[in-house]
Amino acid sequence: MRTLPAVLLLLHLGLTPGPTSTAPRAARNALFVPLTWLASPVLALFKGPQPLPNSVALSRERGWSDVTLDVDNHGTALYLQLSGRFEFGRAVIEYGDGERDQLDLRQASRNSGIYELKTFDRDRDMHRVTLELKALSPTGYVGARLMR
């Protein structure tokens, strides 16, 4: 039962206001600066978007942009891989034979993930895709992926 008075004493000391200090504000807060490392494991769980291979980085401050992603390969579907949040206006897919598809993406907003842009009945040679988009995240990455 000796520990109960010690716990109560510690609680009382922790709850009572301490002596008034005339020390500068920076000196009083100096204790909290080194303790920020304690939060780093938790903050590491919530990292911002990371660069994707064959991708372009965009920032929110840039606003609406036209981004061209070189594909130069063939496949049966074209996907967009996103890291961050984006709003899309339109897309233009250029094929190896010179044809072009223009897609109205109707201001669609998407979060991080992989999204189908276009599928084909057969294997198709693609040259590039141009996107009209804006980042809604502080920083984001968009890349083109093919399914073969």
Backbone as a chain_set.jsonl record, in Angstrom:
{"seq": "MRTLPAVLLLLHLGLTPGPTSTAPRAARNALFVPLTWLASPVLALFKGPQPLPNSVALSRERGWSDVTLDVDNHGTALYLQLSGRFEFGRAVIEYGDGERDQLDLRQASRNSGIYELKTFDRDRDMHRVTLELKALSPTGYVGARLMR", "coords": {"N": [[0.811, -1.194, 0.0], [2.193, 1.111, 0.082], [2.83, 2.164, -2.351], [0.596, 3.477, -3.367], [0.334, 6.077, -2.048], [2.644, 7.206, -3.144], [2.071, 7.242, -5.883], [-0.151, 8.942, -5.881], [1.09, 11.276, -4.987], [2.829, 11.783, -7.11], [0.933, 12.198, -9.155], [-0.346, 14.477, -8.117], [1.771, 16.288, -8.13], [2.19, 16.418, -10.863], [-0.155, 17.596, -11.77], [-0.376, 20.073, -10.589], [0.262, 23.546, -11.05], [3.478, 24.596, -12.01], [6.326, 26.501, -10.821], [6.374, 29.937, -11.772], [8.073, 30.999, -14.598], [10.543, 33.18, -15.857], [11.97, 32.712, -18.033], [13.086, 32.82, -21.448], [10.8, 32.095, -24.164], [11.691, 30.164, -26.043], [13.518, 28.684, -24.572], [11.875, 27.442, -22.701], [10.408, 25.703, -24.31], [12.298, 23.987, -25.24], [12.496, 21.366, -24.413], [10.62, 19.934, -25.876], [11.507, 19.829, -28.515], [13.601, 17.809, -28.988], [11.977, 15.58, -28.639], [10.443, 15.093, -30.854], [11.309, 13.056, -32.486], [10.122, 10.817, -31.465], [7.634, 10.649, -32.655], [8.211, 9.93, -35.24], [8.105, 7.111, -36.113], [5.331, 6.735, -36.316], [4.597, 8.747, -38.124], [5.937, 7.792, -40.346], [4.287, 5.825, -41.312], [2.45, 7.182, -42.792], [3.409, 8.169, -45.284], [3.99, 10.463, -47.99], [3.036, 10.548, -51.5], [4.978, 8.376, -53.539], [7.598, 8.266, -56.047], [6.788, 6.781, -59.179], [7.829, 4.164, -61.422], [8.533, 5.145, -64.793], [6.959, 7.56, -64.805], [5.379, 10.784, -64.155], [5.864, 13.613, -62.127], [3.637, 15.745, -60.397], [2.491, 18.849, -59.031], [0.169, 20.432, -56.802], [0.139, 23.214, -57.027], [0.732, 23.678, -59.681], [-1.578, 23.482, -61.189], [-3.968, 22.967, -63.89], [-2.647, 20.806, -66.333], [-1.023, 19.59, -69.311], [0.126, 16.447, -69.797], [2.453, 14.258, -71.183], [2.941, 10.876, -71.646], [5.24, 8.553, -72.622], [4.693, 5.507, -74.201], [5.326, 3.54, -76.162], [5.039, 0.733, -76.873], [3.253, -2.415, -77.05], [-0.047, -3.721, -76.361], [-3.025, -5.068, -74.735], [-4.58, -3.491, -73.171], [-4.681, -0.238, -71.672], [-3.56, 1.355, -68.84], [-3.709, 3.699, -66.09], [-1.498, 4.511, -63.54], [-1.665, 5.788, -60.379], [-0.339, 7.882, -57.854], [-1.267, 9.586, -55.259], [-3.773, 12.211, -55.422], [-5.882, 13.053, -58.151], [-7.461, 15.089, -60.705], [-9.099, 14.61, -63.752], [-9.312, 15.767, -67.115], [-9.253, 15.198, -69.991], [-8.05, 12.675, -72.306], [-5.654, 11.657, -74.735], [-4.855, 9.127, -76.837], [-2.202, 7.955, -78.697], [-1.515, 5.901, -81.408], [0.691, 3.396, -82.837], [0.266, 3.241, -85.6], [-0.486, 5.772, -86.322], [-3.098, 6.521, -85.784], [-5.505, 8.098, -83.553], [-7.096, 8.241, -80.388], [-9.487, 10.112, -78.706], [-10.442, 10.803, -75.472], [-13.001, 11.774, -73.335], [-12.768, 12.536, -70.084], [-14.353, 13.633, -68.192], [-13.925, 15.315, -65.883], [-13.193, 13.563, -63.849], [-12.306, 12.441, -60.6], [-9.65, 10.829, -58.971], [-8.053, 8.647, -56.608], [-4.934, 7.321, -55.255], [-3.87, 4.449, -57.02], [-4.561, 1.892, -59.536], [-5.962, 2.416, -62.67], [-8.173, 1.624, -65.308], [-7.777, 2.868, -68.533], [-8.263, 2.411, -71.269], [-9.421, -0.376, -73.112], [-8.693, -2.974, -75.538], [-9.745, -4.899, -78.402], [-7.885, -6.489, -79.572], [-4.303, -7.084, -79.638], [-2.546, -4.069, -79.467], [-0.477, -1.563, -80.87], [0.975, 1.039, -79.15], [1.913, 4.445, -78.982], [2.06, 6.861, -77.409], [0.47, 8.543, -74.58], [-1.462, 11.356, -73.879], [-2.397, 13.421, -71.273], [-4.829, 15.553, -69.842], [-4.803, 17.051, -66.855], [-4.987, 17.715, -63.289], [-3.249, 17.99, -60.219], [-4.582, 17.155, -57.105], [-3.543, 16.591, -54.707], [-0.799, 17.65, -52.592], [1.621, 16.788, -53.824], [1.922, 14.535, -56.51], [2.047, 11.499, -58.509], [1.846, 10.255, -61.811], [1.523, 7.53, -63.995], [1.853, 5.478, -66.975], [0.622, 2.253, -67.772], [0.72, -0.969, -69.307], [-1.294, -3.767, -70.324], [-0.555, -6.988, -71.332]], "CA": [[0.0, 0.0, 0.0], [3.082, 2.268, 0.072], [2.912, 2.726, -3.703], [-0.539, 4.363, -3.621], [0.672, 7.475, -1.729], [3.66, 7.7, -4.07], [1.377, 7.534, -7.139], [-0.949, 10.155, -5.664], [2.014, 12.406, -4.905], [3.266, 12.073, -8.476], [-0.194, 12.792, -9.874], [-0.554, 15.819, -7.598], [2.854, 17.137, -8.638], [2.004, 16.598, -12.3], [-1.335, 18.393, -12.061], [-0.286, 21.427, -10.045], [1.103, 24.415, -11.869], [4.834, 24.762, -11.499], [6.701, 27.89, -10.565], [6.369, 30.821, -12.924], [9.426, 31.209, -15.092], [10.727, 34.343, -16.727], [12.889, 32.286, -19.086], [12.549, 33.051, -22.793], [9.895, 31.054, -24.654], [12.449, 29.107, -26.7], [14.138, 27.847, -23.549], [10.834, 26.633, -22.079], [9.965, 24.691, -25.258], [13.449, 23.212, -25.691], [12.27, 19.963, -24.089], [9.78, 19.295, -26.882], [12.196, 19.696, -29.798], [14.192, 16.488, -29.179], [10.986, 14.513, -28.537], [9.74, 14.885, -32.124], [11.721, 11.776, -33.06], [9.199, 9.782, -31.008], [6.512, 10.568, -33.585], [8.655, 9.515, -36.572], [7.562, 5.821, -36.574], [3.925, 6.9, -36.68], [4.555, 9.552, -39.344], [6.432, 6.976, -41.459], [3.159, 5.059, -41.839], [1.643, 8.066, -43.634], [4.285, 8.845, -46.237], [3.361, 11.045, -49.157], [3.183, 9.752, -52.712], [6.337, 8.043, -53.946], [7.725, 8.219, -57.508], [6.506, 5.525, -59.863], [8.637, 4.018, -62.633], [7.904, 5.671, -66.005], [5.882, 8.449, -64.372], [5.634, 12.22, -64.094], [5.447, 14.224, -60.866], [2.861, 16.974, -60.516], [2.141, 19.477, -57.755], [-1.115, 21.135, -56.796], [0.347, 24.606, -57.461], [0.862, 23.728, -61.139], [-2.906, 23.612, -61.792], [-4.235, 22.093, -65.028], [-1.454, 20.586, -67.159], [-1.011, 18.522, -70.3], [1.263, 15.575, -69.513], [2.612, 13.203, -72.179], [3.657, 9.695, -71.171], [5.64, 7.679, -73.724], [4.41, 4.098, -73.956], [6.173, 2.856, -77.142], [4.944, -0.713, -76.73], [1.952, -2.93, -77.463], [-0.79, -4.391, -75.31], [-4.47, -5.192, -74.924], [-5.245, -2.49, -72.339], [-3.846, 0.848, -71.173], [-3.949, 1.753, -67.486], [-2.994, 4.782, -65.418], [-1.157, 4.227, -62.151], [-1.628, 7.067, -59.676], [0.089, 8.001, -56.473], [-1.795, 10.904, -54.932], [-5.139, 12.446, -55.892], [-5.889, 13.829, -59.388], [-8.692, 15.331, -61.456], [-8.791, 14.422, -65.171], [-10.181, 16.405, -68.097], [-9.325, 14.398, -71.215], [-6.864, 11.892, -72.65], [-5.463, 11.369, -76.148], [-3.966, 7.973, -77.023], [-1.638, 7.903, -80.048], [-1.118, 4.54, -81.741], [1.845, 3.246, -83.723], [-0.124, 3.44, -87.005], [-0.87, 7.168, -86.524], [-4.457, 6.784, -85.295], [-5.617, 8.718, -82.225], [-8.373, 8.184, -79.668], [-9.657, 11.183, -77.725], [-11.359, 10.376, -74.43], [-13.466, 12.799, -72.393], [-12.741, 11.9, -68.765], [-15.439, 14.287, -67.446], [-13.486, 15.85, -64.588], [-13.168, 12.459, -62.874], [-11.287, 12.511, -59.548], [-9.19, 9.502, -58.571], [-6.992, 8.53, -55.605], [-3.865, 6.379, -55.575], [-4.322, 3.141, -57.487], [-4.417, 1.614, -60.967], [-7.273, 2.611, -63.297], [-8.231, 1.322, -66.735], [-8.062, 4.001, -69.409], [-8.857, 1.902, -72.516], [-9.13, -1.771, -73.466], [-8.741, -3.226, -76.976], [-10.153, -6.252, -78.794], [-6.681, -7.219, -79.975], [-3.049, -6.439, -79.257], [-2.463, -2.78, -80.161], [0.781, -0.842, -80.7], [0.717, 2.395, -78.656], [3.085, 5.314, -78.981], [2.047, 7.725, -76.207], [-0.82, 9.034, -74.089], [-1.396, 12.718, -73.361], [-3.469, 13.626, -70.298], [-5.098, 16.871, -69.268], [-5.109, 16.736, -65.466], [-4.394, 18.551, -62.246], [-3.041, 17.295, -58.954], [-5.34, 17.657, -55.964], [-2.629, 16.373, -53.586], [0.359, 18.555, -52.692], [2.473, 16.2, -54.852], [1.421, 13.25, -56.968], [2.721, 10.907, -59.65], [0.971, 9.518, -62.73], [2.3, 6.735, -64.946], [1.079, 4.637, -67.893], [0.922, 0.822, -67.686], [0.085, -1.782, -70.348], [-1.546, -5.181, -70.087], [-0.228, -7.735, -72.551]], "C": [[0.854, 1.257, 0.0], [3.11, 2.922, -1.296], [1.759, 3.676, -4.007], [-0.237, 5.797, -3.224], [1.711, 8.041, -2.689], [3.023, 8.072, -5.411], [0.551, 8.798, -7.002], [-0.077, 11.387, -5.598], [2.498, 12.786, -6.3], [2.149, 12.707, -9.296], [-0.425, 14.226, -9.43], [0.519, 16.77, -8.118], [2.701, 17.401, -10.137], [0.848, 17.503, -12.644], [-1.245, 19.823, -11.555], [0.594, 22.267, -10.939], [2.467, 24.589, -11.207], [5.132, 26.223, -11.245], [6.709, 28.693, -11.864], [7.8, 31.12, -13.316], [9.452, 32.449, -15.967], [11.705, 34.011, -17.838], [12.263, 32.576, -20.451], [11.745, 31.85, -23.276], [10.661, 29.896, -25.297], [13.067, 28.161, -25.677], [13.089, 26.952, -22.885], [10.393, 25.503, -23.005], [11.098, 23.793, -25.746], [13.259, 21.724, -25.426], [11.504, 19.254, -25.196], [10.487, 19.077, -28.22], [12.826, 18.313, -29.953], [13.17, 15.349, -29.157], [10.234, 14.272, -29.843], [10.138, 13.576, -32.787], [10.811, 10.641, -32.608], [8.034, 9.59, -31.977], [6.925, 10.021, -34.949], [8.173, 8.128, -36.98], [6.098, 5.917, -37.0], [3.816, 7.685, -37.983], [5.043, 8.756, -40.561], [5.321, 6.131, -42.077], [2.342, 5.874, -42.84], [2.519, 8.858, -44.59], [3.471, 9.403, -47.39], [3.578, 10.156, -50.371], [4.649, 9.552, -53.08], [6.414, 7.99, -55.468], [7.443, 6.829, -58.046], [7.459, 5.397, -61.041], [7.851, 4.518, -63.845], [6.716, 6.566, -65.66], [6.348, 9.897, -64.367], [5.101, 12.731, -62.759], [4.7, 15.517, -61.154], [2.59, 17.526, -59.129], [0.836, 20.237, -57.91], [-0.972, 22.552, -57.34], [0.412, 24.747, -58.977], [-0.484, 23.905, -61.838], [-3.096, 22.619, -62.932], [-3.006, 22.019, -65.916], [-1.746, 19.524, -68.205], [0.272, 17.734, -70.086], [1.291, 14.476, -70.567], [3.477, 12.098, -71.594], [3.967, 8.81, -72.363], [5.395, 6.236, -73.335], [5.319, 3.246, -74.845], [6.22, 1.346, -76.942], [3.555, -1.153, -77.17], [1.283, -3.622, -76.286], [-2.269, -4.442, -75.633], [-5.255, -4.218, -74.063], [-4.215, -1.469, -71.872], [-4.412, 1.301, -69.838], [-3.149, 2.965, -67.036], [-2.741, 4.351, -63.987], [-0.924, 5.559, -61.46], [-1.079, 6.9, -58.266], [-0.252, 9.432, -56.072], [-3.207, 11.022, -55.485], [-5.103, 13.396, -57.079], [-7.309, 14.043, -59.886], [-8.314, 15.327, -62.935], [-9.813, 15.121, -66.052], [-10.365, 15.549, -69.334], [-8.028, 13.618, -71.383], [-6.84, 11.682, -74.159], [-4.446, 10.237, -76.239], [-3.519, 7.969, -78.474], [-1.095, 6.501, -80.288], [0.052, 4.543, -82.708], [1.52, 3.489, -85.184], [-0.593, 4.865, -87.293], [-2.276, 7.512, -86.074], [-4.403, 7.41, -83.9], [-7.013, 8.493, -81.681], [-8.398, 9.336, -78.683], [-10.746, 10.767, -76.753], [-11.716, 11.557, -73.538], [-13.583, 12.127, -71.03], [-13.651, 12.605, -67.762], [-15.081, 14.713, -66.032], [-13.499, 14.779, -63.493], [-12.034, 12.672, -61.879], [-10.949, 11.093, -59.116], [-8.067, 9.614, -57.547], [-5.917, 7.57, -56.102], [-4.442, 5.027, -55.977], [-4.043, 2.979, -58.967], [-5.809, 1.632, -61.586], [-7.172, 2.326, -64.792], [-8.566, 2.587, -67.501], [-8.752, 3.515, -70.679], [-8.458, 0.437, -72.689], [-9.346, -1.957, -74.959], [-9.156, -4.659, -77.232], [-8.954, -7.131, -79.126], [-5.451, -6.462, -79.465], [-2.857, -5.18, -80.106], [-1.136, -2.109, -79.843], [0.457, 0.598, -80.304], [2.014, 3.182, -78.587], [3.147, 6.155, -77.707], [0.62, 8.036, -75.807], [-0.582, 10.422, -73.511], [-2.625, 12.945, -72.486], [-3.588, 15.087, -69.939], [-5.57, 16.589, -67.832], [-4.538, 17.777, -64.535], [-4.304, 17.72, -60.971], [-3.902, 17.957, -57.881], [-4.557, 17.461, -54.67], [-1.501, 17.388, -53.697], [1.351, 18.095, -53.761], [1.89, 14.855, -55.232], [2.195, 12.784, -58.188], [1.688, 10.156, -60.486], [1.861, 8.8, -63.748], [1.366, 5.895, -65.804], [1.564, 3.195, -67.778], [0.139, 0.087, -68.77], [-0.198, -3.182, -69.826], [-1.286, -5.891, -71.398], [-0.894, -9.078, -72.54]], "O": [[0.318, 2.363, -0.073], [3.385, 4.118, -1.399], [1.914, 4.589, -4.817], [-0.532, 6.696, -4.012], [1.669, 9.227, -3.015], [3.379, 9.086, -6.011], [0.547, 9.638, -7.902], [-0.461, 12.443, -6.101], [2.569, 13.968, -6.636], [2.391, 13.65, -10.05], [-0.673, 15.1, -10.26], [0.229, 17.905, -8.498], [3.043, 18.48, -10.621], [0.853, 18.127, -13.705], [-1.963, 20.697, -12.041], [1.559, 21.77, -11.52], [2.57, 24.714, -9.987], [4.271, 27.082, -11.436], [7.02, 28.16, -12.929], [8.634, 31.451, -12.473], [8.514, 32.729, -16.713], [12.215, 34.906, -18.511], [11.039, 32.577, -20.585], [11.983, 30.721, -22.846], [10.289, 28.741, -25.095], [13.127, 26.954, -25.91], [13.392, 25.809, -22.541], [10.033, 24.431, -22.518], [10.872, 22.922, -26.585], [13.814, 20.899, -26.151], [11.732, 18.067, -25.427], [10.08, 18.202, -28.984], [12.602, 17.678, -30.984], [13.478, 14.25, -29.618], [9.455, 13.323, -29.926], [9.367, 13.036, -33.58], [10.726, 9.612, -33.279], [7.507, 8.485, -32.102], [6.055, 9.676, -35.749], [7.843, 7.963, -38.154], [5.68, 5.248, -37.945], [3.026, 7.326, -38.856], [4.611, 9.018, -41.683], [5.408, 5.761, -43.248], [1.616, 5.301, -43.653], [2.387, 10.077, -44.695], [2.405, 8.887, -47.725], [4.237, 9.121, -50.273], [5.46, 10.468, -52.942], [5.413, 7.703, -56.123], [7.816, 5.826, -57.438], [7.865, 6.409, -61.611], [6.636, 4.335, -63.914], [5.607, 6.36, -66.154], [7.528, 10.198, -64.547], [4.024, 12.332, -62.315], [5.078, 16.285, -62.038], [2.472, 16.77, -58.164], [0.453, 20.631, -59.011], [-1.86, 23.041, -58.038], [0.171, 25.834, -59.503], [-0.536, 24.42, -62.956], [-2.471, 21.558, -62.95], [-2.392, 23.041, -66.221], [-2.607, 18.665, -68.011], [1.37, 18.281, -70.181], [0.273, 13.833, -70.82], [4.586, 12.338, -71.115], [3.05, 8.359, -73.049], [5.83, 5.785, -72.276], [6.0, 2.344, -74.358], [7.295, 0.752, -76.853], [2.763, -0.326, -77.622], [1.944, -4.053, -75.341], [-2.716, -3.933, -76.661], [-6.475, -4.121, -74.202], [-3.039, -1.786, -71.697], [-5.603, 1.595, -69.724], [-2.055, 3.226, -67.536], [-3.649, 3.884, -63.3], [-0.095, 6.359, -61.892], [-1.331, 5.903, -57.59], [0.408, 10.377, -56.504], [-3.772, 10.039, -55.964], [-4.405, 14.41, -57.052], [-8.229, 13.298, -59.549], [-7.334, 15.957, -63.332], [-11.015, 15.082, -65.787], [-11.49, 15.206, -69.695], [-7.04, 13.868, -70.692], [-7.89, 11.545, -74.787], [-3.314, 10.37, -75.774], [-4.35, 7.977, -79.383], [-0.32, 5.975, -79.489], [0.366, 5.564, -83.32], [2.395, 3.9, -85.945], [-1.053, 5.144, -88.4], [-2.618, 8.692, -85.989], [-3.419, 7.279, -83.172], [-7.995, 8.548, -82.421], [-7.456, 9.526, -77.915], [-11.852, 10.418, -77.167], [-10.833, 12.258, -73.043], [-14.416, 11.239, -70.847], [-13.71, 12.207, -66.599], [-15.85, 14.495, -65.095], [-13.791, 15.079, -62.335], [-10.926, 13.041, -62.269], [-11.835, 10.26, -58.92], [-7.246, 10.53, -57.594], [-5.983, 7.071, -57.225], [-5.38, 4.527, -55.356], [-3.377, 3.812, -59.581], [-6.723, 0.961, -61.106], [-6.215, 2.73, -65.453], [-9.517, 3.294, -67.167], [-9.72, 4.129, -71.128], [-7.312, 0.058, -72.445], [-10.088, -1.198, -75.582], [-8.951, -5.534, -76.392], [-9.0, -8.353, -78.982], [-5.554, -5.355, -78.937], [-2.994, -5.228, -81.329], [-0.711, -2.084, -78.689], [-0.249, 1.3, -81.028], [3.061, 2.668, -78.193], [4.162, 6.161, -77.009], [-0.318, 7.828, -76.576], [0.366, 10.643, -72.757], [-3.753, 12.692, -72.908], [-2.587, 15.78, -69.753], [-6.609, 15.963, -67.627], [-3.719, 18.608, -64.926], [-5.153, 16.876, -60.688], [-3.937, 19.183, -57.774], [-4.863, 18.086, -53.655], [-1.264, 17.932, -54.775], [1.867, 18.915, -54.521], [1.415, 14.115, -54.37], [2.907, 13.562, -58.823], [0.784, 9.511, -59.956], [2.811, 9.371, -64.284], [0.229, 5.628, -65.417], [2.765, 2.942, -67.697], [-0.977, 0.48, -69.108], [0.544, -3.719, -69.003], [-1.743, -5.45, -72.453], [-0.737, -9.853, -73.483]]}, "num_chains": 1, "name": "protein.A"}
